[in-house]
Amino acid sequence: MLLLKSDRVTKFLRCACLGLMLSTVARPVLANDLVVGEAAPHIALNTLDGKQIDLRDLRGKVVILTFWATWCDPCREELPLLSRYAQEHAKQGLVVLGFSLDTPGQLDQVRTVAHSLSFPVGLLGDPHVPGYGRIWHLPVSFTIDRNGRLVDDGWKDKQPVWTTDRLDKVVTPLLTPAR
């Protein structure tokens, strides 16, 4: 009987280890096509008011793509700062596009937050964004220069929340007119 229990335990452990190994190997890769200095992958924002803003139409502008959600406390803390910065620098060619990861059932909360922002917002719909990978932590943002090149890959930011210092370091130099 002891041998039988031991065999069950051994078999259980083997199955558990195999399952763990398979889940690690079979886990989807969070692939993206992001290369700083190269063209940013295409994306379009379907805004809450029914418009579509296509990244390709924003050439000549500096663009921040920001991914957030109403249930994300760090997101809610950074949005007012990002909104003020966007408003202050709009005449210099800055455009911010806000992609909410909330569900359609949370649309009222998204609209409430969006109403206080100076930039357009839309529901992302699917966290798997071609070229940018699966949006799996929030907030995350990507910055694109006037030529459509990625200049800041949010996946690589150790501190992904926007701060005044980070905006001044990453975005403000892009807004300076070329001499």
C-alpha distance (Angstrom), angle and dihedral (degrees) to the residues before:
residue distance angle dihedral
M1 . . .
L2 3.78 . .
L3 3.79 89.4 .
L4 3.81 90.2 52.0
K5 3.81 91.9 53.1
S6 3.77 89.8 46.4
D7 3.83 90.5 51.7
R8 3.82 90.3 50.5
V9 3.78 91.5 49.7
T10 3.80 91.5 47.5
K11 3.80 91.5 47.9
F12 3.81 90.9 47.1
L13 3.80 91.9 50.0
R14 3.81 92.0 47.8
C15 3.81 90.8 50.6
A16 3.79 91.7 46.2
C17 3.82 92.0 49.8
L18 3.80 92.0 46.0
G19 3.79 90.8 49.0
L20 3.79 91.1 49.9
M21 3.80 91.8 48.9
L22 3.81 92.3 47.9
S23 3.77 93.2 47.7
T24 3.79 89.5 51.6
V25 3.80 93.3 47.9
A26 3.80 95.4 39.6
R27 3.81 95.1 45.4
P28 3.80 108.7 120.2
V29 3.76 113.0 -104.7
L30 3.77 113.0 -118.4
A31 3.78 89.3 -129.2
N32 3.73 123.1 -178.5
D33 3.76 135.5 168.6
L34 3.78 95.6 -135.0
V35 3.77 118.7 141.5
V36 3.79 117.8 164.0
G37 3.81 108.0 -124.3
E38 3.81 93.5 25.6
A39 3.80 129.1 95.0
A40 3.80 112.9 -68.5
P41 3.81 114.1 -118.3
H42 3.78 115.6 -100.0
I43 3.77 118.3 -94.8
A44 3.80 134.9 162.1
L45 3.79 129.7 -158.0
N46 3.80 118.0 -139.3
T47 3.79 99.8 -155.7
L48 3.78 126.5 -142.6
D49 3.80 89.3 -110.0
G50 3.81 92.9 56.3
K51 3.80 101.7 -99.7
Q52 3.77 125.7 127.2
I53 3.79 120.6 -138.3
D54 3.79 112.1 -165.9
L55 3.80 119.8 -158.4
R56 3.83 89.3 -138.7
D57 3.81 89.1 62.8
L58 3.81 91.7 55.9
R59 3.83 97.9 68.1
G60 3.79 108.2 138.9
K61 3.82 90.7 36.2
V62 3.79 130.9 92.7
V63 3.80 106.8 -122.3
I64 3.78 132.3 -160.6
L65 3.79 115.6 -165.7
T66 3.78 107.8 -160.7
F67 3.80 125.0 -172.2
W68 3.80 116.9 -159.2
A69 3.80 145.1 143.5
T70 3.80 136.1 -146.2
W71 3.82 90.4 -119.9
C72 3.84 92.6 54.3
D73 3.81 109.4 95.0
P74 3.84 96.2 -164.2
C75 3.82 88.3 50.2
R76 3.79 92.4 51.8
E77 3.81 89.4 49.6
E78 3.82 94.7 51.1
L79 3.82 98.7 42.1
P80 3.85 96.7 76.7
L81 3.83 90.5 49.7
L82 3.80 92.0 47.9
S83 3.81 90.3 46.3
R84 3.82 92.8 53.0
Y85 3.80 91.1 45.9
A86 3.82 91.4 49.6
Q87 3.80 91.6 49.8
E88 3.82 93.2 46.9
H89 3.81 92.5 50.0
A90 3.81 103.0 35.9
K91 3.83 91.8 103.5
Q92 3.82 88.3 55.2
G93 3.79 89.8 58.6
L94 3.80 102.9 -94.2
V95 3.80 118.6 150.5
V96 3.80 123.5 -177.8
L97 3.80 120.6 -165.1
G98 3.80 117.2 -164.7
F99 3.80 118.7 -152.3
S100 3.81 112.5 -168.0
L101 3.79 118.1 -154.7
D102 3.79 90.8 -158.0
T103 3.80 119.8 119.8
P104 3.82 124.7 -111.1
G105 3.81 86.4 -104.2
Q106 3.82 88.0 65.5
L107 3.80 94.1 50.0
D108 3.81 93.7 117.0
Q109 3.81 91.4 56.4
V110 3.82 90.8 46.2
R111 3.81 91.1 50.4
T112 3.81 90.4 50.1
V113 3.81 91.7 53.7
A114 3.82 93.1 40.4
H115 3.81 90.9 53.0
S116 3.82 89.1 64.7
L117 3.83 94.0 49.9
S118 3.80 129.2 89.2
F119 3.80 93.9 -145.5
P120 3.80 134.0 66.5
V121 3.79 120.2 -90.6
G122 3.78 133.7 -164.6
L123 3.78 139.0 169.8
L124 3.79 112.0 -96.6
G125 3.78 93.6 -146.7
D126 3.80 97.0 -164.6
P127 3.82 124.2 38.6
H128 3.82 89.7 -146.9
V129 3.79 103.4 88.9
P130 3.81 115.5 -175.3
G131 3.78 109.6 -118.0
Y132 3.81 94.3 7.6
G133 3.79 97.8 61.9
R134 3.77 128.1 -136.7
I135 3.79 111.6 -27.5
W136 3.78 97.4 -130.3
H137 3.79 105.2 154.0
L138 3.77 130.5 40.0
P139 2.87 141.1 -104.3
V140 3.77 101.1 28.1
S141 3.80 126.9 156.1
F142 3.78 138.3 -177.4
T143 3.80 125.9 -155.1
I144 3.79 123.0 -148.4
D145 3.80 125.9 -168.9
R146 3.80 128.5 -134.1
N147 3.81 90.8 -88.4
G148 3.81 93.5 55.3
R149 3.81 94.5 -103.9
L150 3.78 122.5 139.6
V151 3.80 109.6 -114.9
D152 3.79 100.8 168.9
D153 3.81 124.6 34.3
G154 3.80 107.0 -157.7
W155 3.80 92.1 -157.3
K156 3.80 89.1 67.5
D157 3.80 97.1 47.9
K158 3.78 111.1 111.3
Q159 3.82 89.2 -158.9
P160 3.82 103.5 32.8
V161 3.81 97.5 178.3
W162 3.80 112.8 99.6
T163 3.80 115.5 -115.2
T164 3.80 128.5 177.4
D165 3.81 89.7 -105.1
R166 3.80 93.0 49.7
L167 3.82 92.4 47.8
D168 3.81 89.7 49.2
K169 3.80 91.0 49.8
V170 3.82 100.0 42.5
V171 3.81 107.7 26.2
T172 3.80 110.3 22.1
P173 3.84 94.7 65.7
L174 3.82 88.8 55.3
L175 3.79 90.6 56.5
T176 3.79 94.8 57.5
P177 3.81 109.8 104.6
A178 3.80 114.5 -110.4
R179 3.82 113.3 -104.2
